[in-house]
Amino acid sequence: MPDDKKVSLTIYNQGTALVRDRRTVELNAGLNTLDFTDVTAEIDATSVTLTTPDDPNGTLVLEQNYLYDLVGAAALLNRYLEQTIDITTEDGEHFSGQLLSAQHTHEIILRLADGRVLYLTGDKIRDIRFPSLPGGLITRPTLRWLLHSQKAGARAIELTYLSGGMNWTADYNLLLATSNKTFDLNGWVTLTNTSGATFTDAQVKLVAGEVKRIQPERRMMKAALEEGVVLHDMAVRQQVEQREMFEYQLYEINRPVMVANNETKQVEFVAGQNVPIVVYFLFEPHWQFHGYSSPIVERSGIRSNITNVITRLEFSTGEEQGLGKDLPAGRIRVYQADSDGAAVLIGENTLKHTPKGETVDIELGKAFDLVAERTQTDFRQLKKNVLEEDYTIRLRNRKDTQTVQIRVRERLFRWSNWEIRTSSHPYTKLNSSSIEFRPDVPPGGETIITYTVRYSWVG
């Protein structure tokens, strides 16, 4: 049996892992058959490579085989077609005969010794007995090599292969201060293994980024586990080293870990305290805008019945803000302490890959006590190629004591050549099709924005 086993896993957040298994084996001079049974059930057999780094020229790989004809009811029945088996039914009757047909264990047809043919359905069968285990069936997926070694003795070998069934994501817990101006952050690597194999004392590296891979036309084989219970292992805080690798970010856990099959393991990899944050409110009625194609001259234009004001968070991952970390894609949960000190979940969203120094802007949910209404108050066709329209936006704040700023983003959707003729409030041009107002709305009060926009086009 192989010994001195060392395993490293490089896990990508796209459901794939690169397994590197280093062992020492005893080889005879000449031909050797070497079996590896500790491989995953989700292995990509076309990716397997076996090398002997200490003796690259003295050991040759002549054949490489992947065996996955596993022991099971269907496999046994197929192997015993036209042979004799014994069946016991639910009422205790025993039958012995030649197996003529088997649709798994749902339908079985036997020819008895007296020539009669017996048809049995799966719900009538209590057990099936076979004379012996036929050759060729195995209990676990197995890699088998035919090797030629120039000399006998111990040999270091290295096996690498790609496997499905392993994935990792980042999970972030953000505790927002009651002032809404700073937050504390804890980021956890959440590693899931449903590959069908357990890895003990593995060196684990995690790659953040989208690695281009060819999608296979069909799976190499079915997963060994059709269903299973996911266990949770909340690991103690552990330093995770981060470094760049090619165009990706690599995270390495600085200790050997067990990655058990059907397990979800978490390891903390990023933390920050008192990081500045901006909580803001957004009213954006034209969220379905897809760009300009031709002037829109209908009076109603793009209808909008959106009256929800959305709560959003904005913070930087830059060094000067106190975080100074790359944040891999994952799920972020936002909490805030209640008056009794207990943390309450106030929102959850997904985070895309965000390099250090960039801005994170996420939606938390609908603001309960803020209301916005947008009305087209006038529409004028001044010329065949010129029109104007007026809008009124009413913003109401039903909070008891807090004055809030609501960002109002207006899409100027009718055509790319536009001009704001009048406006009750200052605005900022965001891009070629959008402007933004940032009015303050007092508690229990209302702020009204009005503006007129003119569109013109050639012809």
Residue pairs with C-beta under 8 A, 6 or more apart in sequence:
2 23
2 24
2 25
2 36
2 157
3 23
3 24
4 22
4 23
4 24
4 156
5 21
5 22
5 23
6 21
6 22
6 23
6 201
6 203
7 19
7 20
7 21
7 22
7 199
7 200
7 201
7 202
7 203
8 19
8 20
8 202
8 203
8 204
8 205
9 17
9 18
9 19
9 20
9 166
9 199
9 202
9 203
9 204
9 205
9 259
10 17
10 18
10 20
10 205
10 206
10 207
11 17
11 166
11 167
11 168
11 191
11 204
11 205
11 206
11 207
12 18
12 167
12 168
12 206
12 207
12 211
13 167
13 168
13 169
13 206
13 207
13 208
13 209
13 328
13 329
14 167
14 210
14 211
14 213
15 164
15 165
15 166
15 167
16 162
16 163
16 164
16 166
16 167
16 211
16 213
17 162
17 163
17 164
17 165
17 166
17 195
18 160
18 161
18 162
18 163
19 39
19 40
19 159
19 160
19 161
19 162
19 163
19 199
20 158
20 159
20 160
21 36
21 38
21 158
21 159
21 160
22 156
22 157
22 158
22 159
23 156
23 157
23 159
24 154
24 155
24 156
24 157
25 34
25 154
25 155
25 157
26 152
26 153
26 154
26 155
27 34
27 59
27 147
27 149
27 152
27 153
27 154
27 155
28 149
28 152
29 149
29 150
29 151
29 152
30 148
30 149
31 62
31 146
31 147
31 148
32 146
32 147
32 148
32 149
33 144
33 145
33 146
33 147
34 144
34 145
34 147
34 157
35 142
35 143
35 144
36 142
36 143
36 144
36 159
37 138
37 140
37 141
37 142
38 197
39 141
39 142
39 143
39 161
39 163
39 197
40 141
40 163
40 164
40 165
40 166
40 195
40 196
40 197
41 141
41 165
41 195
41 196
41 197
41 221
41 222
41 223
41 224
41 225
42 163
42 164
42 165
42 166
42 194
42 195
42 196
42 220
42 221
42 223
42 224
43 66
43 141
43 143
43 161
43 162
43 163
43 220
43 221
44 161
44 162
44 163
44 164
44 216
44 220
45 66
45 161
45 220
46 220
47 160
47 161
47 162
48 64
48 66
48 143
48 159
48 160
48 161
49 159
49 160
49 161
50 61
50 64
50 145
50 157
50 158
50 159
51 157
51 158
52 58
52 59
52 155
52 156
52 157
52 158
53 156
53 158
54 155
54 156
55 155
55 156
58 149
58 150
58 151
59 147
59 148
59 149
59 150
59 155
59 157
60 147
60 148
61 145
61 146
61 147
62 145
62 146
62 147
62 148
63 145
63 146
64 143
64 144
64 145
64 146
65 143
65 144
65 145
66 141
66 142
66 143
66 144
67 138
67 141
67 142
67 143
67 144
68 138
68 141
68 142
68 221
69 75
69 136
69 137
69 138
70 137
70 138
70 139
70 140
70 141
70 224
71 133
71 137
71 138
71 139
73 104
73 105
73 128
74 102
74 104
74 105
75 137
76 128
76 130
76 133
76 134
76 137
77 99
77 102
77 104
77 105
77 108
77 128
78 102
79 134
79 136
79 137
80 99
80 130
80 134
81 99
81 100
81 101
81 102
82 98
82 99
82 100
83 98
83 99
83 131
84 96
84 97
84 98
84 99
84 131
85 96
85 97
85 99
85 110
85 128
85 129
85 130
85 131
86 94
86 95
86 96
86 128
86 129
87 94
87 95
87 96
87 108
87 110
87 120
87 125
87 127
87 128
87 129
88 94
88 95
88 125
88 126
88 127
88 128
88 129
89 95
89 120
89 124
89 125
89 126
90 123
90 124
90 125
90 126
92 126
95 110
95 112
95 118
95 120
96 112
96 113
97 110
97 111
97 112
97 113
97 118
98 110
98 111
99 108
99 109
99 110
100 109
100 110
100 111
100 117
101 107
101 108
101 109
102 108
102 109
104 122
105 122
105 125
105 128
106 121
106 122
107 119
107 120
107 121
107 122
108 119
108 120
108 122
108 125
108 128
109 117
109 118
109 119
109 120
110 117
110 118
110 120
111 117
111 118
112 118
141 196
141 221
141 224
143 159
149 155
163 195
163 197
164 195
164 219
164 223
165 193
165 194
165 195
165 196
165 223
166 191
166 192
166 193
166 194
166 195
166 259
167 191
167 192
168 189
168 190
168 191
168 192
168 206
169 189
169 190
169 192
169 329
169 330
169 331
170 187
170 188
170 189
170 190
170 208
170 269
170 327
170 328
170 329
170 330
170 331
170 351
171 187
171 188
171 190
171 266
171 330
171 331
171 332
171 333
172 185
172 186
172 187
172 188
172 270
172 327
172 330
172 331
172 332
172 333
172 351
173 185
173 186
173 187
173 188
173 333
173 335
174 183
174 184
174 185
174 313
174 332
174 333
174 334
174 335
175 183
175 184
175 185
175 335
175 336
175 337
175 343
176 183
176 277
176 279
176 313
176 334
176 335
176 336
176 346
177 183
177 184
177 336
178 336
178 337
180 277
180 279
181 276
181 277
182 274
182 275
182 276
182 277
183 272
183 274
183 275
183 277
183 315
184 271
184 272
184 273
184 274
184 275
185 270
185 271
185 272
185 273
185 275
185 323
186 268
186 270
186 271
187 268
187 269
187 270
187 271
187 325
187 327
187 330
188 266
188 267
188 268
188 269
189 206
189 240
189 251
189 253
189 266
189 267
189 268
189 269
190 264
190 265
190 266
190 330
191 204
191 206
191 259
191 264
191 265
191 266
191 267
192 230
192 263
192 264
193 199
193 259
193 260
193 261
193 262
193 263
193 264
193 265
194 223
194 225
194 228
194 261
194 262
195 261
196 223
196 224
196 225
196 261
197 261
198 258
198 259
198 260
198 261
199 258
199 259
199 260
200 258
201 256
201 257
201 258
202 256
202 257
202 258
202 259
203 252
203 253
203 256
204 252
204 253
204 257
204 259
205 250
205 251
205 252
205 253
206 250
206 251
206 252
206 253
207 245
207 248
207 249
207 250
207 251
208 248
208 249
208 250
208 251
208 326
208 328
208 329
208 353
209 247
209 248
209 249
209 353
211 248
225 261
225 262
228 262
229 262
230 262
230 263
230 264
231 260
231 262
231 263
231 264
232 264
232 266
233 263
233 264
233 265
233 266
234 266
235 257
235 265
235 266
235 267
235 268
237 268
238 253
238 254
238 255
238 267
238 268
239 254
240 251
240 252
240 253
240 254
240 267
240 268
240 269
240 270
241 251
241 252
241 254
242 249
242 250
242 251
242 269
242 325
242 326
243 249
243 250
243 252
244 250
249 326
249 328
251 269
251 328
253 267
257 265
257 267
259 265
270 325
270 327
272 322
272 323
272 325
273 322
274 322
275 315
275 321
275 322
275 323
276 315
276 316
276 321
276 322
277 313
277 314
277 315
278 313
278 314
278 315
279 311
279 312
279 313
280 311
280 312
280 314
280 405
280 407
281 309
281 310
281 311
281 312
281 367
281 370
281 404
281 405
281 406
281 407
282 309
282 310
282 311
282 312
282 406
282 407
282 409
283 306
283 308
283 309
283 310
283 372
283 374
283 393
283 395
283 406
283 407
283 408
283 409
284 306
284 310
284 408
284 409
285 304
285 306
285 372
285 374
285 410
285 411
286 302
286 304
286 409
286 410
286 411
286 413
287 306
288 302
289 302
289 411
289 413
289 433
291 433
292 413
292 415
292 416
292 433
295 385
295 414
295 415
295 455
295 457
296 302
296 413
296 414
296 415
297 381
297 387
297 414
299 379
300 376
301 376
301 389
301 413
301 414
302 411
302 413
304 374
306 372
306 374
307 371
307 372
307 373
307 374
308 366
308 367
308 372
309 366
309 367
309 370
309 371
309 372
309 395
309 406
310 363
310 364
310 365
310 366
310 367
311 347
311 363
311 364
311 365
311 366
311 367
312 361
312 362
312 363
312 364
313 334
313 347
313 360
313 361
313 362
313 364
314 359
314 360
314 361
315 321
315 323
315 359
315 360
316 323
316 357
316 358
316 359
316 360
317 323
317 324
317 325
317 326
317 327
317 354
317 355
317 356
317 357
317 358
317 359
317 360
318 324
318 356
318 357
318 358
319 356
319 357
323 356
324 356
325 356
326 353
326 354
326 355
326 356
327 351
327 353
327 354
327 360
328 353
329 350
329 351
329 352
329 353
330 350
330 351
331 348
331 349
331 350
331 351
332 348
332 349
332 350
332 351
332 362
333 345
333 347
333 348
334 345
334 346
334 347
334 348
334 364
335 343
335 344
335 345
335 346
336 343
336 344
336 346
337 343
337 344
338 344
346 364
346 365
347 362
347 363
347 364
347 365
349 362
349 363
349 364
351 360
351 362
354 360
369 397
369 398
369 399
370 395
370 396
370 397
370 398
370 399
370 404
370 406
370 441
371 395
371 396
371 398
372 393
372 394
372 395
372 396
372 406
372 408
373 393
373 394
374 391
374 392
374 393
374 394
375 391
375 392
375 393
375 394
376 389
376 390
376 391
377 390
377 391
377 392
377 450
378 388
378 389
378 390
379 387
379 388
379 389
379 390
380 387
380 388
380 389
381 387
382 388
382 454
383 456
385 456
385 457
385 458
385 459
386 454
386 455
386 456
387 414
387 454
387 455
388 421
388 452
388 453
388 454
388 455
389 414
389 452
389 453
390 450
390 451
390 452
391 410
391 449
391 450
391 451
391 452
391 453
392 448
392 449
392 450
393 408
393 437
393 448
393 449
393 450
394 446
394 447
394 448
394 449
395 406
395 408
395 439
395 441
395 446
395 447
395 448
395 449
396 441
396 445
396 446
397 403
397 404
397 441
397 442
397 443
397 444
397 445
397 446
397 447
398 444
399 443
399 444
400 443
400 444
401 443
402 443
403 440
403 441
403 442
403 443
404 440
404 441
405 438
405 439
405 440
405 441
406 438
406 439
406 441
406 447
407 436
407 437
407 438
408 436
408 437
408 438
408 439
408 449
409 430
409 434
409 435
409 436
410 427
410 434
410 435
410 436
410 437
410 451
411 433
411 434
412 418
412 433
412 434
412 435
412 453
412 455
413 433
414 455
415 455
415 456
415 457
416 432
416 433
417 455
417 456
417 457
418 453
418 454
418 455
419 453
419 454
419 456
420 427
420 435
420 451
420 452
420 453
421 452
421 453
421 454
422 450
422 451
422 452
423 449
423 450
423 451
423 452
424 448
424 449
424 450
424 451
425 437
425 439
425 449
425 451
426 437
427 435
427 436
427 437
427 451
428 435
428 436
428 438
429 435
430 436
437 449
439 447
439 449
440 447
441 447
